[in-house]
C-alpha cells in the first residue's frame, strides 16, 4: 500500500480554513502568515498555532475544515472482499482494476487466503482455487470473453484500487475499520493507511475515536505512535519523490502488509 499523493501542507491548509471562519483575514493570507510577526491581533500560523487550531477543530466537532485536504492511496493485491467493504465509504473516489480487461494469471499469487485456514482447511482452499482457475482458463480458451469468464472468480481474487479521501472521511474510516471487530483484511489495510496518514499529518490523526473498551485500538495506537516518533527524523531527511516505508510488525496485524509514503 502506497500513499502516493497528498495535499502538501495539508495541516496548514486545514488550519488556515479553520481560522478564517473567525478572522477578518481570508484563508490565503492566514496561510502565508507563518513567518511573520503577530499583526493586527492575528498570530502567525506557525507549527504550534497549527496544532492548536487542528486540535480545537477536532474538539469542537468542526471537522468540515478537514475536508480541504486530499490523500490518495494505491492499494495493491488486496481481495475483492476487501474492496467491496472499502467502496461503501461514499465520500471518496475509487478507481479499481477491471476484471473485464485484466486477465488473471493462475501461475501467480492471484488470490488472498484467510489467515484462519490451516492444515487440511488450507489445502482444501488451495485445491478449490486451482479448480476455479481451471474453469476460468477453460472458458477463456474457448473464446469466451473474460468479462464473462470472470463470473467464475471468487471474492478472494486479488485486485488493485486507487482510493482518494479527505482527512475527515479517513477519520471515519479509521474509527470503523481499525476496530477489533472489523474484518481482518480491511482492518490491516486501515492500519496501514492510518500509519501513512499519521506520518504526514500527525495533528489531524493524533487520535482516532474508538470504543473505550476496545483495547485492541488503544494498544496499537500507542505502538504506532512510538514507531512514527522514531522514524520521523529519517522521513524529514528523505528526498522529495522517494518512497519511505513504515514497518508495521509491532502492530501484530493478521495480514502481512507494507505501508509506504511517496514524499512530496
C-alpha positions as CSV (number, residue, x, y, z in Angstrom):
1,X,0.0,0.0,0.0
2,X,1.4,3.4,-1.0
3,X,0.3,6.9,-0.1
4,X,1.5,8.4,-3.4
5,X,-0.1,11.8,-3.4
6,X,-1.4,14.1,-0.8
7,X,-2.1,17.8,-0.2
8,X,1.2,19.5,0.6
9,X,1.0,21.3,3.9
10,X,-2.4,19.6,4.5
11,X,-2.5,20.7,8.1
12,X,-1.6,24.3,7.4
13,X,-4.3,24.4,4.7
14,X,-6.9,23.0,7.1
15,X,-5.8,25.3,10.0
16,X,-6.0,28.3,7.7
17,X,-9.5,27.3,6.7
18,X,-10.4,26.8,10.4
19,X,-9.1,30.2,11.5
20,X,-10.6,32.1,8.5
21,X,-14.1,31.3,9.9
22,X,-13.3,33.6,12.9
23,X,-10.8,36.1,11.5
24,X,-11.0,39.3,9.4
25,X,-8.2,37.8,7.3
26,X,-9.0,35.5,4.4
27,X,-7.6,31.9,4.5
28,X,-4.8,32.5,2.0
29,X,-3.5,35.5,3.9
30,X,-3.5,33.4,7.1
31,X,-1.8,30.5,5.3
32,X,1.1,32.8,4.3
33,X,1.5,34.4,7.8
34,X,3.6,31.6,9.2
35,X,6.9,33.5,9.1
36,X,5.6,37.0,10.1
37,X,5.3,38.6,13.5
38,X,1.9,39.0,15.1
39,X,0.0,41.5,13.0
40,X,-3.3,43.3,13.8
41,X,-4.1,40.8,16.6
42,X,-3.5,37.8,14.4
43,X,-0.9,35.2,15.5
44,X,1.4,33.8,12.8
45,X,0.4,30.3,11.5
46,X,3.5,28.5,12.9
47,X,3.6,24.9,13.9
48,X,2.3,25.5,17.4
49,X,-0.6,27.6,16.1
50,X,-1.5,24.9,13.5
51,X,-1.5,22.3,16.2
52,X,-3.8,24.4,18.4
53,X,-6.2,25.1,15.6
54,X,-6.4,21.5,14.4
55,X,-7.0,20.2,18.0
56,X,-9.6,22.9,18.6
57,X,-11.4,21.9,15.4
58,X,-11.5,18.2,16.4
59,X,-12.6,19.1,20.0
60,X,-15.4,21.3,18.7
61,X,-16.5,18.8,16.1
62,X,-15.7,21.4,13.5
63,X,-14.4,18.6,11.2
64,X,-15.7,20.1,8.0
65,X,-12.4,22.2,7.8
66,X,-10.6,18.9,7.4
67,X,-12.3,18.3,4.0
68,X,-9.9,20.8,2.3
69,X,-7.1,18.2,2.1
70,X,-6.9,15.1,0.0
71,X,-4.8,11.9,0.3
72,X,-4.5,9.3,-2.5
73,X,-3.6,5.7,-1.8
74,X,-2.7,2.8,-4.2
75,X,-3.9,-0.4,-2.5
76,X,-2.2,-3.3,-4.3
77,X,-3.0,-7.0,-4.2
78,X,-6.0,-6.9,-1.8
79,X,-9.0,-9.1,-2.2
80,X,-12.3,-8.2,-3.8
81,X,-13.8,-9.0,-0.4
82,X,-11.8,-6.1,1.0
83,X,-12.7,-3.6,-1.8
84,X,-16.4,-4.5,-1.5
85,X,-16.2,-3.2,2.0
86,X,-14.0,-0.2,1.2
87,X,-16.2,1.3,-1.5
88,X,-19.1,1.5,1.0
89,X,-17.4,4.6,2.2
90,X,-19.1,7.0,-0.1
91,X,-17.3,10.3,0.4
92,X,-14.3,9.1,-1.6
93,X,-13.1,8.5,-5.2
94,X,-12.2,4.9,-6.3
95,X,-10.5,3.5,-9.5
96,X,-10.3,-0.3,-9.4
97,X,-8.5,-2.7,-11.7
98,X,-11.0,-4.2,-14.1
99,X,-11.6,-7.9,-14.4
100,X,-13.2,-7.2,-17.8
101,X,-9.8,-6.1,-19.2
102,X,-7.1,-7.6,-16.9
103,X,-6.8,-11.4,-17.2
104,X,-5.7,-13.3,-14.0
105,X,-2.7,-15.5,-14.2
106,X,-3.2,-18.7,-12.2
107,X,0.6,-19.2,-12.1
108,X,0.9,-16.2,-9.9
109,X,-0.3,-15.4,-6.3
110,X,-3.7,-14.4,-7.6
111,X,-5.9,-14.8,-4.5
112,X,-5.9,-13.9,-0.8
113,X,-6.2,-16.8,1.7
114,X,-7.8,-16.2,5.1
115,X,-5.2,-16.5,7.8
116,X,-7.5,-18.6,9.9
117,X,-7.1,-21.5,7.5
118,X,-4.5,-24.2,8.4
119,X,-3.7,-27.8,7.7
120,X,-6.5,-29.6,5.8
121,X,-8.7,-26.5,5.5
122,X,-5.9,-24.6,3.8
123,X,-5.2,-27.5,1.4
124,X,-8.9,-27.7,0.5
125,X,-8.9,-23.9,-0.1
126,X,-5.9,-24.1,-2.4
127,X,-7.5,-27.1,-4.3
128,X,-10.7,-25.2,-4.8
129,X,-8.8,-22.1,-6.0
130,X,-6.9,-24.2,-8.6
131,X,-10.3,-25.6,-9.8
132,X,-11.8,-22.2,-10.1
133,X,-8.7,-21.0,-12.1
134,X,-9.0,-24.0,-14.4
135,X,-12.7,-23.2,-15.1
136,X,-11.8,-19.6,-15.8
137,X,-9.0,-20.6,-18.2
138,X,-11.1,-23.2,-19.9
139,X,-13.8,-20.6,-20.7
140,X,-11.2,-18.1,-21.9
141,X,-9.5,-20.6,-24.2
142,X,-12.9,-21.4,-25.8
143,X,-13.2,-17.9,-26.9
144,X,-15.4,-16.7,-24.1
145,X,-14.8,-13.0,-23.3
146,X,-13.0,-12.6,-20.0
147,X,-15.9,-10.3,-18.9
148,X,-18.0,-13.5,-18.8
149,X,-15.3,-15.9,-17.7
150,X,-14.7,-13.7,-14.6
151,X,-18.0,-14.9,-13.2
152,X,-16.1,-17.9,-12.0
153,X,-13.7,-15.8,-10.0
154,X,-14.2,-15.6,-6.2
155,X,-14.1,-12.7,-3.8
156,X,-10.7,-13.9,-2.8
157,X,-9.3,-12.7,-6.2
158,X,-6.6,-10.1,-5.8
159,X,-7.2,-6.6,-7.2
160,X,-5.7,-3.1,-7.2
161,X,-7.6,0.0,-6.3
162,X,-6.8,3.7,-6.0
163,X,-8.5,5.5,-3.2
164,X,-8.7,9.3,-2.6
165,X,-10.3,10.6,0.6
166,X,-10.2,13.8,2.6
167,X,-9.0,13.7,6.2
168,X,-12.5,13.9,7.7
169,X,-13.6,10.8,5.8
170,X,-10.4,9.0,6.7
171,X,-11.0,9.6,10.4
172,X,-14.4,8.0,9.9
173,X,-12.9,5.0,8.1
174,X,-10.3,4.5,10.8
175,X,-12.9,4.7,13.5
176,X,-14.9,1.9,11.9
177,X,-12.2,-0.2,10.2
178,X,-9.3,-0.1,12.8
179,X,-11.6,-1.6,15.5
180,X,-11.1,-5.1,16.8
181,X,-14.5,-6.2,15.4
182,X,-13.6,-5.1,11.9
183,X,-12.9,-7.9,9.3
184,X,-9.2,-8.9,9.4
185,X,-8.1,-7.8,5.9
186,X,-9.7,-4.3,5.8
187,X,-8.6,-3.8,9.4
188,X,-4.9,-4.4,8.4
189,X,-5.4,-2.1,5.3
190,X,-6.9,0.6,7.5
191,X,-4.0,0.5,10.0
192,X,-1.5,0.8,7.1
193,X,-3.4,3.8,5.7
194,X,-3.5,5.3,9.2
195,X,0.3,4.9,9.6
196,X,0.9,6.8,6.4
197,X,-1.7,9.5,7.2
198,X,-0.3,10.0,10.7
199,X,3.2,10.4,9.3
200,X,2.3,13.3,7.1
201,X,-0.5,14.8,9.3
202,X,0.3,13.9,13.0
203,X,-2.1,16.5,14.4
204,X,-5.1,15.6,12.4
205,X,-4.6,11.9,13.0
206,X,-3.3,12.3,16.6
207,X,-6.0,10.0,18.0
208,X,-8.8,8.1,16.3
209,X,-12.2,7.8,18.0
210,X,-13.0,4.3,19.3
211,X,-14.9,2.4,21.9
212,X,-13.0,3.0,25.2
213,X,-13.4,-0.7,25.9
214,X,-11.5,-1.6,22.7
215,X,-8.0,-2.3,24.0
216,X,-7.0,-3.5,20.5
217,X,-7.1,0.0,19.1
218,X,-5.6,1.6,22.2
219,X,-2.6,-0.7,22.3
220,X,-1.9,-0.3,18.6
221,X,-2.2,3.5,18.6
222,X,0.5,3.6,21.3
223,X,2.8,1.3,19.4
224,X,2.3,3.1,16.1
225,X,3.0,6.4,17.9
226,X,6.3,5.1,19.1
227,X,7.2,3.7,15.7
228,X,6.5,7.0,13.9
229,X,8.3,9.1,16.6
230,X,11.4,7.1,15.9
231,X,11.0,7.3,12.1
232,X,10.1,11.0,11.7
233,X,13.6,12.3,11.6
234,X,14.5,9.9,8.9
235,X,11.4,10.8,6.9
236,X,12.2,14.5,7.2
237,X,15.6,13.8,5.6
238,X,14.1,11.7,2.8
239,X,14.3,13.4,-0.6
240,X,11.2,14.5,-2.4
241,X,9.8,11.8,-4.7
242,X,11.4,9.0,-2.8
243,X,9.3,6.3,-1.1
244,X,9.6,5.8,2.7
245,X,8.4,2.6,4.4
246,X,6.8,2.4,7.8
247,X,7.3,-1.0,9.4
248,X,4.1,-2.5,10.9
249,X,5.5,-5.6,12.5
250,X,4.9,-4.2,16.1
251,X,1.2,-3.8,15.4
252,X,0.8,-7.6,15.1
253,X,-1.7,-7.4,12.3
254,X,-3.1,-10.7,10.9
255,X,-2.2,-9.7,7.4
256,X,1.4,-9.0,6.2
257,X,1.1,-5.6,4.6
258,X,3.5,-2.9,3.6
259,X,2.9,0.8,4.2
260,X,4.9,3.3,2.1
261,X,4.7,7.0,1.6
262,X,6.0,8.8,-1.6
263,X,7.3,12.1,-0.1
264,X,6.1,15.4,-1.6
